[in-house]
Amino acid sequence: MGEKDLDAAPFGLVGRTLGHSWSRQIHERLGSAPYALHELEPDEVAPFVRDGAWCGLNVTIPYKRRAAELANERSPRVERLGAANTLVRREDGSILAENTDVLGFFWMLTRFCRRELGSSVSEALGSRKALVLGSGGASQAVRLALEEYAGMDVVTVSRSGKETYEGLARRHADAALVVNTTPVGMFPNCPASPLDEATLSALTGLVAVLDVVYNPRRTGLLLAAERLGLPAESGLAMLVAQALYASELFQGRNLDDSLVAEVEGQIRAQTENVVLIGMPGAGKSSCGRALARLLGRPFVDVDEAIALECGRSAAQIIREDGEEAFRAVETEVTGRYAARSGLVLACGGGVVTREENRDLIRQNARVVFLDRPIAELSDDGRPMSQTKGVERLAAERMDAYRSWADVTLPCTGSPAGDAELARRLLVL
């Protein structure tokens, strides 16, 4: 459809900045399409809502409260929260406001408890304490779901007010659940976290961590929870579930909630990076190019990206400035590309020498270790392999390669074979 056609689409999303929204792809899969993104300035919202040729709208920040005000009728959830993320124009022209964020979060929480904690929400969390980080619109929706549907004792934590981050663990060590509703850790400012790992560790009653942020898949908070062995999940399921409930209102029919997992899987498969790690000479670049062609994705070789940005190859930087200077550049470039979505990314062999790189590459990816026999590795043009020797490098790095990877791929002997095996192992 052309741009003018999308402007007249029956369904859509209203917000101020929508460049990274996945709502169109989600609603197309749910059947509420054509679906358009409407980036509006504050003074444009009321005329568009009142007079626009739409049937159903989703509304995101900063216009959820304005959406509730503009509606002729508000659901009990909207009356309670004073904010709406869904508007439906009825046959008589009147506008109904609903908040499906509440329903979407509780759907995610219900599945999470069943799948990760092995019981219902009430059995796993009922009457226990939850810490909700942030006090904005998403926080209010999450709080309503936790209090009214899950029966939890909810403490809202913010930078100012009654409950702040200072001394949080001392006051609330008994909290069973942490939910982040702030934008901290959202792309492109990732993998930042509103709570550090030490604070999470000091919450001795904690059984789970959730984050309503869905891009990247693993925020800094979720990565810290993962290191502590805590069950954790990002907000992608909430995003899809709230869209499903909105789509039901748009279409006037019930949808099978198995669509949530189906659409969630499709979005994740499209947006999650594939990151290749392994020894110098293992074939990461050639495999990566072949895999990118198979998947129809952009390919980035980190060493090549560094050479383009610095005007010198990795080998030159190491020779002229030393390994530490190169590793600092490598971390910066790796982190920038790893924060993006839908790439095939080949890392340098020494990426595992800096622990901080682990979070950078894992935040939005599945990591594949290309395991090539040491005897087949060449040190030609590879300064670290020449200086230390392949066997010593392997001894230093092999445990890290294996522990950082989601999948270990025994090299097949050809880039095409490695790429096809990677695609099968990752189910892409």
ZAMARGU-4260 file (C-alpha; in steps of 0.2 Angstrom, whole numbers, plus 5000, padded with zeros to 4 digits):
<rodrens>
0) 5000/5000/5000 | 5006/5018/4997 | 5008/5031/5010 | 4991/5039/5007 | 4982/5022/5008
5) 4991/5019/5025 | 4985/5036/5031 | 4967/5030/5028 | 4970/5012/5035 | 4956/5007/5047
10) 4968/5002/5061 | 4984/5010/5067 | 4996/5016/5081 | 4996/5034/5087 | 5012/5040/5096
15) 5025/5053/5094 | 5041/5043/5090 | 5037/5026/5082 | 5052/5022/5071 | 5056/5006/5081
20) 5038/5000/5083 | 5033/4982/5079 | 5015/4984/5080 | 5011/4984/5061 | 5020/4967/5059
25) 5010/4960/5074 | 4993/4966/5069 | 4995/4960/5051 | 4998/4943/5058 | 4983/4945/5070
30) 4971/4950/5055 | 4969/4969/5060 | 4976/4976/5044 | 4979/4987/5035 | 4988/4995/5050
35) 4997/5012/5049 | 5009/5021/5061 | 5004/5039/5065 | 5017/5050/5072 | 5008/5065/5079
40) 5013/5081/5088 | 5002/5085/5104 | 4991/5097/5095 | 4987/5085/5081 | 4981/5071/5093
45) 4963/5077/5096 | 4958/5081/5078 | 4965/5065/5072 | 4956/5055/5086 | 4939/5064/5084
50) 4939/5066/5065 | 4951/5053/5058 | 4945/5039/5046 | 4949/5025/5058 | 4940/5010/5066
55) 4953/5005/5079 | 4968/5013/5086 | 4982/5008/5098 | 4990/5022/5108 | 5007/5024/5115
60) 5017/5036/5125 | 5015/5051/5127 | 4996/5051/5122 | 4988/5037/5133 | 4980/5049/5145
65) 4974/5060/5131 | 4967/5045/5123 | 4957/5042/5138 | 4951/5060/5139 | 4945/5060/5121
70) 4934/5044/5123 | 4915/5044/5125 | 4916/5029/5136 | 4930/5021/5146 | 4931/5004/5153
75) 4933/5001/5171 | 4952/4998/5169 | 4954/5015/5160 | 4943/5024/5173 | 4955/5016/5186
80) 4971/5021/5177 | 4966/5037/5168 | 4975/5030/5153 | 4970/5020/5137 | 4981/5011/5125
85) 4966/5006/5114 | 4952/5016/5105 | 4938/5008/5096 | 4926/5018/5085 | 4908/5011/5087
90) 4895/5011/5073 | 4886/5026/5080 | 4903/5036/5079 | 4906/5036/5098 | 4924/5031/5105
95) 4927/5017/5117 | 4943/5017/5127 | 4951/5001/5134 | 4968/4997/5142 | 4974/4980/5136
100) 4991/4983/5143 | 4984/4976/5160 | 4977/4961/5151 | 4993/4958/5141 | 5004/4959/5156
105) 4994/4947/5166 | 4993/4935/5151 | 5012/4935/5151 | 5013/4933/5169 | 5001/4918/5169
110) 5011/4909/5156 | 5028/4913/5164 | 5022/4906/5181 | 5016/4890/5173 | 5031/4888/5162
115) 5045/4894/5173 | 5038/4892/5191 | 5028/4877/5188 | 5012/4883/5195 | 4998/4896/5194
120) 5000/4914/5197 | 4991/4913/5214 | 5001/4898/5220 | 5018/4905/5215 | 5016/4923/5219
125) 4999/4927/5227 | 5000/4938/5243 | 5019/4940/5241 | 5028/4956/5238 | 5032/4963/5220
130) 5043/4978/5217 | 5037/4988/5201 | 5051/4999/5195 | 5045/5015/5188 | 5029/5025/5191
135) 5023/5029/5173 | 5008/5023/5163 | 5016/5005/5161 | 5019/5004/5179 | 5001/5008/5183
140) 4995/4995/5171 | 5007/4982/5179 | 5002/4987/5196 | 4984/4984/5193 | 4987/4967/5186
145) 4997/4962/5201 | 4986/4969/5214 | 4969/4964/5207 | 4972/4949/5197 | 4987/4941/5206
150) 4983/4947/5223 | 5001/4953/5226 | 5007/4967/5238 | 5015/4979/5226 | 5028/4992/5230
155) 5031/5005/5217 | 5049/5011/5216 | 5055/5027/5207 | 5069/5040/5207 | 5059/5051/5219
160) 5045/5048/5231 | 5041/5037/5245 | 5051/5022/5239 | 5067/5025/5230 | 5081/5014/5223
165) 5092/5019/5238 | 5093/5005/5251 | 5080/4995/5241 | 5087/4978/5246 | 5088/4982/5264
170) 5069/4987/5265 | 5062/4974/5253 | 5073/4958/5254 | 5057/4948/5255 | 5051/4953/5237
175) 5047/4938/5227 | 5045/4947/5210 | 5054/4962/5201 | 5045/4970/5186 | 5054/4984/5176
180) 5042/4996/5168 | 5055/5010/5165 | 5063/5013/5148 | 5080/5009/5156 | 5089/4996/5145
185) 5078/4999/5130 | 5087/5000/5113 | 5098/5009/5109 | 5103/5012/5127 | 5107/4994/5131
190) 5112/4984/5141 | 5109/4997/5155 | 5099/4991/5170 | 5089/5000/5183 | 5095/4988/5196
195) 5113/4981/5197 | 5117/4963/5200 | 5122/4966/5218 | 5105/4973/5222 | 5096/4959/5214
200) 5107/4946/5223 | 5103/4955/5240 | 5084/4952/5237 | 5085/4935/5245 | 5066/4931/5243
205) 5067/4934/5224 | 5060/4920/5213 | 5058/4929/5196 | 5062/4945/5186 | 5051/4952/5172
210) 5055/4967/5160 | 5041/4976/5150 | 5055/4981/5138 | 5055/4970/5123 | 5070/4976/5113
215) 5083/4970/5116 | 5077/4952/5121 | 5089/4952/5136 | 5090/4969/5144 | 5104/4972/5157
220) 5092/4968/5171 | 5087/4951/5163 | 5106/4947/5160 | 5110/4950/5178 | 5095/4939/5183
225) 5101/4926/5171 | 5119/4926/5179 | 5110/4924/5196 | 5100/4909/5190 | 5083/4918/5192
230) 5069/4914/5179 | 5067/4930/5169 | 5058/4936/5153 | 5057/4951/5142 | 5040/4960/5137
235) 5038/4953/5120 | 5024/4942/5125 | 5015/4956/5134 | 5017/4967/5118 | 5009/4953/5107
240) 4996/4948/5120 | 4990/4966/5123 | 4989/4968/5104 | 4979/4952/5103 | 4966/4959/5115
245) 4966/4975/5105 | 4964/4966/5089 | 4949/4957/5096 | 4940/4973/5099 | 4945/4980/5082
250) 4938/4965/5073 | 4923/4961/5085 | 4928/4943/5086 | 4938/4931/5098 | 4955/4926/5093
255) 4964/4910/5099 | 4977/4915/5111 | 4989/4902/5104 | 4992/4916/5092 | 5002/4925/5105
260) 5016/4912/5105 | 5015/4910/5086 | 5017/4928/5083 | 5030/4930/5097 | 5040/4916/5089
265) 5039/4924/5071 | 5044/4941/5078 | 5059/4934/5088 | 5065/4924/5073 | 5065/4940/5062
270) 5073/4952/5074 | 5085/4941/5085 | 5103/4942/5079 | 5114/4927/5075 | 5131/4930/5083
275) 5146/4919/5078 | 5161/4916/5089 | 5176/4905/5089 | 5194/4904/5086 | 5204/4914/5074
280) 5203/4905/5057 | 5187/4895/5062 | 5178/4902/5047 | 5166/4914/5056 | 5166/4927/5042
285) 5164/4914/5027 | 5150/4905/5037 | 5142/4921/5042 | 5141/4927/5024 | 5133/4911/5018
290) 5121/4911/5033 | 5116/4929/5029 | 5112/4924/5011 | 5102/4909/5017 | 5092/4920/5029
295) 5091/4936/5019 | 5099/4946/5032 | 5112/4959/5033 | 5130/4953/5038 | 5142/4962/5048
300) 5160/4956/5051 | 5166/4966/5067 | 5185/4966/5061 | 5180/4973/5044 | 5168/4986/5053
305) 5183/4991/5064 | 5194/4993/5049 | 5182/5004/5040 | 5179/5015/5055 | 5198/5016/5060
310) 5206/5016/5043 | 5217/5001/5050 | 5215/4983/5051 | 5214/4974/5067 | 5231/4967/5064
315) 5238/4985/5062 | 5230/4992/5077 | 5237/4977/5088 | 5254/4980/5081 | 5254/4999/5082
320) 5244/5002/5098 | 5244/4986/5107 | 5231/4973/5111 | 5222/4983/5125 | 5219/4997/5113
325) 5212/4986/5100 | 5201/4977/5113 | 5193/4994/5118 | 5189/4998/5100 | 5182/4980/5098
330) 5170/4981/5113 | 5163/4998/5107 | 5160/4992/5089 | 5154/4975/5094 | 5141/4983/5107
335) 5135/4995/5094 | 5131/4982/5081 | 5125/4969/5094 | 5112/4981/5100 | 5103/4981/5083
340) 5091/4968/5077 | 5090/4955/5063 | 5109/4954/5059 | 5121/4940/5056 | 5137/4946/5066
345) 5154/4938/5065 | 5164/4942/5080 | 5183/4943/5082 | 5191/4927/5090 | 5196/4937/5105
350) 5179/4944/5109 | 5178/4932/5124 | 5194/4940/5132 | 5183/4954/5139 | 5169/4948/5151
355) 5159/4963/5147 | 5157/4958/5129 | 5147/4943/5135 | 5132/4954/5139 | 5134/4964/5123
360) 5133/4950/5111 | 5120/4940/5121 | 5107/4955/5123 | 5098/4952/5107 | 5105/4936/5100
365) 5108/4918/5099 | 5126/4914/5100 | 5134/4900/5089 | 5151/4894/5093 | 5160/4887/5077
370) 5170/4873/5084 | 5184/4869/5071 | 5198/4856/5076 | 5214/4865/5081 | 5224/4857/5068
375) 5214/4865/5054 | 5216/4883/5061 | 5228/4894/5052 | 5238/4908/5060 | 5241/4917/5043
380) 5238/4936/5045 | 5232/4933/5063 | 5244/4942/5075 | 5237/4934/5091 | 5238/4917/5084
385) 5256/4920/5078 | 5262/4928/5095 | 5254/4916/5107 | 5252/4901/5096 | 5235/4893/5092
390) 5236/4879/5105 | 5239/4892/5119 | 5225/4903/5113 | 5213/4888/5112 | 5218/4884/5130
395) 5214/4902/5136 | 5197/4904/5126 | 5189/4887/5123 | 5179/4887/5140 | 5173/4904/5136
400) 5167/4900/5119 | 5157/4885/5125 | 5149/4894/5140 | 5144/4910/5130 | 5136/4900/5116
405) 5118/4894/5115 | 5123/4882/5101 | 5140/4873/5097 | 5142/4869/5079 | 5155/4856/5074
410) 5162/4863/5058 | 5157/4853/5042 | 5172/4858/5031 | 5163/4871/5020 | 5155/4888/5023
415) 5139/4883/5015 | 5138/4867/5025 | 5142/4877/5041 | 5128/4889/5037 | 5115/4876/5033
420) 5119/4867/5049 | 5118/4883/5059 | 5101/4887/5051 | 5095/4869/5056 | 5102/4870/5074
425) 5094/4888/5077 | 5077/4882/5068 | 5077/4897/5057
</rodrens>
